[in-house]
Amino acid sequence: MGGPGEAVRVAAIASLIPLEELDADPFLVDSRSQHAMCARWAAERGYVITRELLVHALRPDHEVLWADVDAGLVDVFVAPSDRVLRAALRSVDVFSAECARRGIPLETAGLAEPAYDAEMKARVHRRLSMPTAGYDGC
């Protein structure tokens, strides 16, 4: 991982879940909070997020997962939690086995998920339902 003097480079995996699932599971829909959790995990270790992946039921052998690894640009994968991994990837077991085979650690941030109230859900809804209107969620 990361050569001498180089930061460990991290690919953060977030789930791409339809907005219709917001009430049932807001964290799985809120990819921004998922990526923020991964960034916090990385920063606490002195690592750097170099790739943010946003995927749903992706095949574990899909090129989007491995292109940066193959290019030597990613040292570690991290996801907020196992349940995000299960939503993001078609088979976490196969992906984990491939990570082990390639010598790439697969971590979960394991931090507490935010508690979503009606206002937080409304902000996520606005951000995801108006992306082309220039709304950035602030």
HELIX and SHEET records of a PDB file:
HELIX    1   1 LEU A   19  GLU A   21  5                                   3    
HELIX    2   2 PRO A   26  VAL A   29  1                                   4    
HELIX    3   3 SER A   31  ARG A   45  1                                  15    
HELIX    4   4 GLU A   63  ASP A   70  1                                   8    
HELIX    5   5 ASP A   82  ALA A   88  1                                   7    
HELIX    6   6 VAL A   92  ARG A  102  1                                  11    
HELIX    7   7 ALA A  118  SER A  129  1                                  12    
HELIX    8   8 PRO A  131  ALA A  133  5                                   3    
SHEET    1   A 4 VAL A  48  VAL A  55  0                                        
SHEET    2   A 4 ARG A   9  SER A  15  1                                        
SHEET    3   A 4 VAL A  76  ALA A  79  1                                        
SHEET    4   A 4 LEU A 106  THR A 108  1                                        
END                                                                             
